């Protein structure tokens, strides 16, 4: 069994040494670094107290919220269909902490850094029967060490964007042996399967199972209860209110959204903007307020301060975990990330509610965005987006039929993608049943 390359190990070692410096300037990095200090000991303690080696254990890793939502329906199905199995879940980004606490697993925690010592300790503690990676985030040290122990490996909801940096040197060489070691891969599409082969995956282990997020967002949309707080407060609005939900925005997105909203208010005074920043930390929230004041917008009201009977034209969401449901209250949506280097966020969440979507110019890494644009459920903006965004909002405001047609296109796309969770769960179960 191959081992990670010297270049990979050296690169990771250098990155690890740079983390304390990065943490001084990035609160998210600082949070992740602090939370990992004792993660190996936490895993060991759980293993000593709770690991029952007579029961199979499936370890699922998903780096952040999006990949976690892909893993969620599979974990729920495994818990229901194989309650005797133990389930472990790890994540990389601090943004996934809240989601991790909601999953039906026996243990959820951060993934230790991908270095031999920590990997050995984690594998000793959990003693997994199978290790499942969600989407594409395969860690070579962990994957290859697990394979040497006879742990079955899988990749689910696997997708590789056509222009992904993983397809180029040096990333392609670093992970090649790990993809080669996979026992089963559930790809989102045939094209993704072909690109996974370029990364090192064996053709005979790849099958097309679809994207489990379609099941996740569709089920969430069906369960939505607008009588719950804070949705009940937001649902109270004067007749004729035109509600725009801008979700997972970064400052670069807001630099387009807020000026376009100024233009819209001049013609549609009943418009309302619900702005949900990707990271609602104090600095980001303060920056939104400063920009709004500079543009002459009404003072933004934070959602936590919005009273039951109050109305506001600009509402800033200062909590996480509710954006997917907020789209249910929208007439139209803007999905953030299209003006930011992090890339576009999920367009499926508004699509599942039948809400038409506007996105920024950097959407090419999102398969869902490409499908939504092709179907007419979304519109992409150019780099200079203020005037085009204002114009598109006006079109959808004055032409409800066009707005409904675009929303229905997205809703059909979300509905047609269902069934992936069932197929993916079956793939994961084969790792254990086939042992």
Secondary structure, DSSP 4 states (H G I P E B T S, - for coil): -----HHHHHHHHHHHHHHHHHHTT-HHHHHHHHHHTTHHHHHHHHHHHH--TTS-EEEEE-SSHHHHHHHHHHHHHHHHH-TTSEEEEEESSGGGHHHHHTS--SEEEEPPPSSHHHHHHHHHHH--SEEEEETT---HHHHHHHHHTT-EEEEEEE---TT-GGGSTTHHHHHHHHHHT-SEEEESSHHHHHHHHHHT--GGGEEE---THHHHHHHHHHH--TTSTTHHHHH---TT-EEEEEEEE-HHHHHHHHHHHHHHHHH-TTEEEEEEESS--HHHHHHHHHHHHHHTPPPPEEGGG--TT---SEEE--SSS-HHHHGGG-SEEEETTTTSTT----SHHHHHTT-EEEE-S--TT-HHHHHHHHHTSEEE--SS-HHHHHHHHHHHHH-HHHHHHHHHHHHHHHHHTTTHHHHHHHHHHHHHHT-
